[in-house]
Amino acid sequence: MKRLLFALPLAVLLPAALAAQPQAGTETVQISYVEETLPNGLRVVYHVDRSTPVAAVDIWYNVGSKHEQPGRTGFAHLFEHMMFKGSRNVGDGQHFGLLQAAGARTGEDINGTTSWDRTNYFEQVPSNQLELALWLEADRMGTLLETLTPEKLENQREVVKNERRQGVDNQPYGTWTEKMLAHLFPEGHPYHHPVIGSMEDLSAATLDDVATFFRTYYAPNNAVLVIAGDIDVDNAKTLVRRHFGDIARGPAPPPLRSMALPPRMGEGRREVVQDPNAQAPAIFVGFRAPPARDPQANAVSLLTTVLGARSGGLYEALVRRQQIATGVGSFNFGLVDGADAMFIIANGKPGSSPDSLEAALMAELDNLAAHVTQAALDRARAQARFGFINGLQNTGGFGGRADVLAMGATYFNDPGWVNRQLDENDRVTLADLQRLVRERMSADNRVVLVYVPAPQPSTPGDR
């Protein structure tokens, strides 16, 4: 996400296609779009913005780790890698090369991401290269299985395992997410296991397993395609039909396993983790929260912004006044179904006592409502407004207009979801936040992970 270089008035910052309209002292956004559904089930959203000569293509497949079956975890993330390994007309590794040659930048303009709820792929190119981006996405949607080999599967299986070693096993506190979700969501719940999956499941996956997963979920009737930027909608529709129209509809994906959960866990949980990679203690506290489709979702997001602010009461108490922590943060995952997860994290100083850090944090949590004030909510609302609109300055990429239109269509069956967010944030009251604190941030809905630096093995010569 690009940072703004100048503090300009909001109306100057917004592209012409993103109209800002003053309303009751606040700003609203209105992203215009046109949508259609092809006969094969592909849902397509078009958004015109002629402020820069670029076009963004963003495709969301309605498949994430929550759709995986027990014993078959990690497939959604594995396929994020497999989708760049070639298809009928595109060689292994050529996806990036062709787009770079057309003017796209790796990472910022071209990427794929996997979450618990979806997998997406995006590219942003000069607008005269739109057909290239559409052709590449259609070729791998329609023909990837034609070039899938045991060698490719084994190669990417090892890549994912190495990604886990680097990002989880050998990172300080790297296991906290999977440990936290394993506590917050019971065994068998679709959010119980991590996105990266089980290494045992990945090792056991066969070529037939992977092919079946692709046929089930990587089909036009399980996808949303967004085309945004300097485009002619009629021409874009012609290109979409040319490249995606003949791809066959896939089978109806199986229904999700039950996502239903009680609002609270009904008990508190605590685990001490000796971490050989950690140089300082850290406390991770998690709570089960209302999910993204719940009417309280905006309040959940604003509450975590309040609690994680450097101007907030937790930071003031633990970092500035007591000087027992080096930092305090709070956020939520934004999980869509059943329940979300929100967190408070406190990092200690090297050599400090984890027990003292935990006791200080627990004392503040017991009086959490005192940190949730109208002034703190106002600051959080302003911060959320700036971050939201700042992200919408970008046509493509993570958090850009193409991305949020795809998210609205996939999660809420409404690309126009984006146009309601500022108003919905403005409707959140202090009472809403206080109610969340009372109902969800209680001791019977709390998971505490205490990360402690593991004792280092002695070496010859140590005394």
Summary of the structure (lengths in Angstrom):
residues: 463
radius of gyration: 23.4
end to end distance: 50.7
largest distance: 77.4
contacts: 1549
relative contact order: 0.17
helix: 43%
strand: 20%
